[in-house]
């Protein structure tokens, strides 16, 4: 019910604002394309929230099914639709994307309709804390995204787009390591939420040690193979990406552990800790990038990111130990 009550007004308001906002932000994109994309918002929110219910219920088969539903439907339908319909390929592709979001949301609703009776109603006792929790969680996600991409903005500002090309390779390779801790964090969340404090602390401590072990080993592999892999995949022209990649690795390890322990804090009902830790890390990231990128170039951007991730981890670990 919250997904619908939030998603439909947000989509409607966004569509009403398109004529005012789009010419400034998306001057080369037609009105129709923006509107079709915005129609997907309620379906995407509904799909996401029902997928998170699978996660909360430790139903990872359902979680993975819903993770795959939209992209699988989209990939299957795009070639057929592009060949069947004449006109703009972009318009057809975007329409298929929105339709795949709607279809995947129906799949999610059908899964839960088989488990419980779905009715459109609101419980104030559930809705009020859920909205408060969700706002803090969303702000945490926004701050996390800014922390991930702020260094690229500074690289572009101080060093130009060519440097962004090199640095993006470093970031892309380093971030692949996060698949492992992200998976652990997903599984840990419901485990902690359904356990008492002592059991939850045990689960998180064990998962944290496993994260350090595996991510540390993967980082060593990247350290040994990073240069030949970059030369093989991107040629010698991208050798400037090697040093930033190596400097990013300690930060990747710090961020990996922060994601796992942050999942514990979220499951215990402390989303504000992750939010304030993310804000502090963002401020540190901005200051460090501003100070280091002009002096140290790409290595400075990587060092600023590693230091800000380490600062973020320190706050998360301090809160967890408390």
C-alpha positions as CSV (number, residue, x, y, z in Angstrom):
1,X,0.0,0.0,0.0
2,X,2.9,2.4,0.8
3,X,4.5,1.6,-2.5
4,X,1.4,2.6,-4.4
5,X,0.6,5.7,-2.2
6,X,4.2,6.9,-2.6
7,X,4.9,5.8,-6.2
8,X,1.9,7.1,-8.0
9,X,2.0,10.7,-6.6
10,X,5.8,10.8,-7.1
11,X,5.4,9.7,-10.7
12,X,2.5,12.1,-11.3
13,X,4.3,15.1,-9.8
14,X,7.4,14.2,-11.8
15,X,5.4,14.1,-15.1
16,X,3.9,17.5,-14.3
17,X,7.3,19.0,-13.7
18,X,8.8,17.6,-16.9
19,X,8.0,20.6,-19.1
20,X,9.7,22.9,-16.5
21,X,12.7,20.7,-15.5
22,X,13.5,18.6,-18.5
23,X,14.6,21.4,-20.9
24,X,17.3,22.4,-18.5
25,X,18.5,19.0,-17.4
26,X,17.7,16.9,-20.5
27,X,17.7,19.4,-23.4
28,X,18.2,16.7,-26.1
29,X,15.6,14.2,-24.8
30,X,12.0,14.4,-26.0
31,X,9.1,14.8,-23.6
32,X,7.6,11.4,-24.5
33,X,10.7,9.5,-23.5
34,X,10.9,11.2,-20.1
35,X,7.2,10.5,-19.4
36,X,7.4,6.9,-20.4
37,X,10.5,6.4,-18.1
38,X,8.7,8.1,-15.2
39,X,5.7,5.8,-15.5
40,X,7.9,2.9,-14.3
41,X,8.4,4.5,-10.9
42,X,5.4,3.0,-9.0
43,X,6.1,-0.4,-10.4
44,X,9.8,-0.2,-9.6
45,X,9.0,0.8,-6.0
46,X,6.5,-2.0,-5.6
47,X,8.9,-4.6,-7.0
48,X,11.7,-3.4,-4.8
49,X,9.7,-3.5,-1.6
50,X,8.2,-6.9,-2.3
51,X,11.7,-8.2,-3.0
52,X,12.9,-6.8,0.3
53,X,10.1,-8.7,2.0
54,X,11.5,-11.9,0.5
55,X,14.9,-10.9,2.0
56,X,13.3,-10.2,5.4
57,X,11.7,-13.6,5.3
58,X,15.0,-15.3,4.4
59,X,13.5,-16.4,1.1
60,X,16.5,-16.0,-1.1
61,X,15.0,-18.1,-3.9
62,X,12.2,-15.5,-4.2
63,X,14.6,-12.7,-3.7
64,X,16.8,-13.9,-6.6
65,X,13.8,-14.6,-8.8
66,X,12.6,-11.0,-8.4
67,X,16.2,-9.7,-8.9
68,X,16.2,-11.5,-12.3
69,X,12.6,-10.9,-13.3
70,X,12.7,-7.4,-14.8
71,X,16.1,-7.7,-16.7
72,X,15.1,-11.1,-18.0
73,X,11.7,-9.9,-19.2
74,X,13.4,-6.8,-20.7
75,X,16.1,-8.7,-22.5
76,X,13.6,-11.2,-23.9
77,X,11.1,-8.6,-25.1
78,X,13.4,-5.9,-26.6
79,X,14.5,-7.8,-29.8
80,X,10.9,-8.8,-30.6
81,X,9.5,-5.3,-29.9
82,X,12.2,-3.5,-32.0
83,X,11.4,-5.8,-35.0
84,X,7.6,-5.6,-34.6
85,X,7.2,-1.9,-34.2
86,X,8.4,0.8,-36.6
87,X,9.5,4.2,-35.5
88,X,12.0,5.3,-32.9
89,X,14.1,2.4,-31.5
90,X,14.7,4.4,-28.4
91,X,11.0,4.9,-27.8
92,X,10.3,1.2,-28.3
93,X,13.1,0.1,-26.0
94,X,12.1,2.5,-23.3
95,X,8.5,1.4,-23.5
96,X,9.6,-2.2,-23.2
97,X,11.6,-1.2,-20.1
98,X,8.6,0.3,-18.4
99,X,6.4,-2.6,-19.4
100,X,9.0,-5.1,-18.0
101,X,9.0,-3.2,-14.7
102,X,5.2,-3.5,-14.5
103,X,5.3,-7.2,-15.4
104,X,8.0,-7.9,-12.8
105,X,5.9,-6.1,-10.2
106,X,2.9,-8.3,-11.0
107,X,5.2,-11.4,-10.7
108,X,6.2,-10.1,-7.2
109,X,2.6,-9.4,-6.2
110,X,1.6,-12.9,-7.4
111,X,4.3,-14.5,-5.3
112,X,3.1,-12.8,-2.2
113,X,-0.6,-13.3,-3.0
114,X,0.2,-17.0,-2.8
115,X,1.5,-16.6,0.8
116,X,-0.9,-14.1,2.3
117,X,-4.1,-12.1,1.6
118,X,-3.1,-8.9,-0.2
119,X,-5.4,-6.0,0.7
120,X,-5.1,-2.3,0.0
121,X,-5.0,-0.8,3.5
122,X,-2.7,1.1,5.9
123,X,-1.8,0.5,9.5
124,X,-0.6,3.6,11.2
125,X,1.4,1.5,13.6
126,X,3.3,0.0,10.7
127,X,3.4,2.9,8.2
128,X,4.7,5.7,10.5
129,X,7.9,3.9,11.7
130,X,8.4,2.3,8.2
131,X,8.4,5.7,6.6
132,X,10.8,7.1,9.2
133,X,13.1,4.1,8.8
134,X,12.8,4.3,5.1
135,X,13.7,8.0,4.9
136,X,16.9,7.5,6.9
137,X,17.7,4.4,4.8
138,X,17.2,6.3,1.6
139,X,19.4,9.2,2.8
140,X,22.1,6.6,3.6
141,X,21.8,5.2,0.1
142,X,22.1,8.7,-1.5
143,X,25.1,9.5,0.7
144,X,26.7,6.2,-0.2
145,X,26.2,6.9,-3.9
146,X,27.8,10.3,-3.6
147,X,30.7,8.8,-1.7
148,X,31.2,6.3,-4.5
149,X,31.2,8.8,-7.3
150,X,32.4,12.1,-5.8
151,X,36.0,11.3,-6.6
152,X,35.2,11.1,-10.3
153,X,33.6,14.5,-10.3
154,X,36.8,16.0,-8.7
155,X,39.0,14.1,-11.2
156,X,37.0,15.6,-14.0
157,X,37.1,19.0,-12.5
158,X,40.8,19.1,-11.8
159,X,42.3,16.7,-14.4
160,X,39.8,16.6,-17.3
161,X,37.7,13.8,-19.0
162,X,40.7,11.8,-20.2
163,X,41.8,11.2,-16.6
164,X,38.2,10.2,-15.7
165,X,38.6,7.5,-18.4
166,X,41.7,6.1,-16.7
167,X,40.2,6.4,-13.2
168,X,36.9,4.7,-14.1
169,X,38.9,1.6,-15.0
170,X,40.5,1.6,-11.6
171,X,37.2,2.0,-9.8
172,X,35.4,-0.6,-12.0
173,X,37.9,-3.3,-11.2
174,X,38.1,-2.5,-7.5
175,X,34.3,-2.4,-7.1
176,X,34.0,-5.9,-8.5
177,X,35.3,-7.2,-5.2
178,X,32.2,-5.9,-3.5
179,X,30.0,-8.6,-4.9
180,X,31.1,-10.9,-2.1
181,X,30.5,-8.6,0.9
182,X,27.3,-7.3,-0.6
183,X,26.0,-10.9,-0.8
184,X,27.0,-11.6,2.8
185,X,25.3,-8.3,4.0
186,X,22.1,-9.4,2.3
187,X,22.1,-12.8,4.0
188,X,23.2,-11.3,7.4
189,X,20.4,-8.8,7.6
190,X,17.4,-11.1,8.2
191,X,19.6,-13.4,10.4
192,X,20.4,-10.5,12.7
193,X,16.9,-9.1,12.7
194,X,15.5,-12.5,13.9
195,X,18.1,-13.1,16.6
196,X,18.8,-11.8,20.1
197,X,21.7,-9.4,20.6
198,X,24.2,-12.1,21.6
199,X,23.5,-14.3,18.6
200,X,23.4,-11.4,16.3
201,X,26.8,-10.2,17.5
202,X,28.2,-13.6,16.9
203,X,26.9,-13.9,13.4
204,X,28.2,-10.4,12.5
205,X,31.6,-11.0,14.0
206,X,32.0,-14.3,12.1
207,X,30.8,-12.7,8.9
208,X,33.2,-9.8,9.4
209,X,36.2,-12.0,9.8
210,X,35.2,-14.0,6.7
211,X,34.9,-10.7,4.8
212,X,38.4,-9.6,5.8
213,X,39.8,-13.0,4.9
214,X,38.2,-13.3,1.4
215,X,38.3,-9.6,0.4
216,X,41.9,-9.4,1.6
217,X,42.8,-12.5,-0.5
218,X,41.0,-11.0,-3.5
219,X,42.8,-7.7,-3.0
220,X,46.2,-9.5,-3.1
221,X,45.1,-11.2,-6.4
222,X,44.3,-7.8,-7.9
223,X,47.6,-6.4,-6.6
224,X,49.5,-9.2,-8.4
225,X,47.4,-9.4,-11.6
226,X,46.1,-5.8,-11.9
227,X,48.8,-4.5,-14.2
228,X,48.8,-7.4,-16.7
229,X,45.0,-7.6,-16.8
230,X,44.7,-3.9,-17.5
231,X,47.3,-4.2,-20.3
232,X,45.5,-7.2,-21.7
233,X,42.0,-5.8,-21.7
234,X,42.7,-2.1,-22.3
235,X,46.2,-2.0,-23.8
236,X,49.2,-0.1,-22.5
237,X,47.4,3.2,-23.1
238,X,45.5,2.6,-19.8
239,X,48.6,1.9,-17.6
240,X,47.8,5.2,-15.7
241,X,44.9,3.2,-14.1
242,X,47.2,0.8,-12.3
243,X,48.4,3.0,-9.4
244,X,45.0,4.3,-8.5
245,X,43.7,0.7,-8.5
246,X,46.3,-0.3,-6.0
247,X,45.7,2.7,-3.8
248,X,42.0,1.9,-3.8
249,X,42.4,-1.7,-2.5
250,X,42.7,-0.8,1.3
251,X,39.6,1.4,0.9
252,X,37.7,-1.5,-0.8
253,X,38.6,-3.7,2.2
254,X,37.4,-1.0,4.7
255,X,34.2,-0.4,2.7
256,X,33.5,-4.2,2.5
257,X,33.6,-4.6,6.3
258,X,31.6,-1.4,6.8
259,X,28.8,-2.8,4.5
260,X,28.6,-6.0,6.5
261,X,28.6,-4.4,9.9
262,X,26.3,-1.6,8.7
263,X,23.8,-4.3,7.7
264,X,23.9,-5.5,11.3
265,X,23.2,-2.0,12.6
266,X,20.3,-1.5,10.1
267,X,18.8,-4.9,11.1
268,X,18.9,-3.9,14.8
269,X,16.9,-0.7,14.0
270,X,19.7,1.8,13.9
271,X,19.6,3.3,10.4
272,X,20.6,6.7,11.8
273,X,24.1,5.4,12.5
274,X,24.7,4.5,8.9
275,X,23.2,7.8,7.8
276,X,25.5,9.9,10.0
277,X,28.5,7.8,9.2
278,X,27.8,8.3,5.5
279,X,27.5,12.0,5.9
280,X,30.7,12.3,7.9
281,X,32.5,10.2,5.2
282,X,31.1,12.4,2.5
283,X,32.4,15.6,4.1
284,X,35.8,13.9,4.6
285,X,35.8,12.7,1.0
286,X,35.1,16.2,-0.3
287,X,37.8,17.8,1.7
288,X,40.4,15.1,0.9
289,X,39.7,15.2,-2.8
290,X,39.9,18.9,-2.9
291,X,43.3,18.8,-1.1
292,X,44.8,15.7,-2.8
293,X,43.7,15.6,-6.4
294,X,45.4,18.8,-7.5
295,X,48.7,17.7,-5.8
296,X,48.7,13.9,-6.5
297,X,46.5,13.5,-9.5
298,X,44.7,10.1,-9.9
299,X,46.6,8.7,-6.9
300,X,45.3,11.5,-4.8
301,X,41.7,10.7,-5.8
302,X,42.2,7.1,-4.9
303,X,43.9,8.0,-1.6
304,X,41.1,10.4,-0.7
305,X,38.6,7.6,-1.3
306,X,40.5,5.0,0.7
307,X,40.9,7.4,3.7
308,X,37.2,8.4,3.6
309,X,36.1,4.7,3.4
310,X,38.4,4.0,6.4
311,X,36.9,6.9,8.4
312,X,33.4,5.5,7.6
313,X,34.5,2.1,8.8
314,X,35.9,3.5,12.0
315,X,32.5,5.1,12.9
316,X,30.6,2.0,12.0
317,X,32.9,-0.3,14.1
318,X,32.8,2.1,17.0
319,X,29.0,2.1,17.0
320,X,28.9,-1.7,16.6
321,X,31.2,-2.2,19.6
322,X,29.1,0.1,21.7
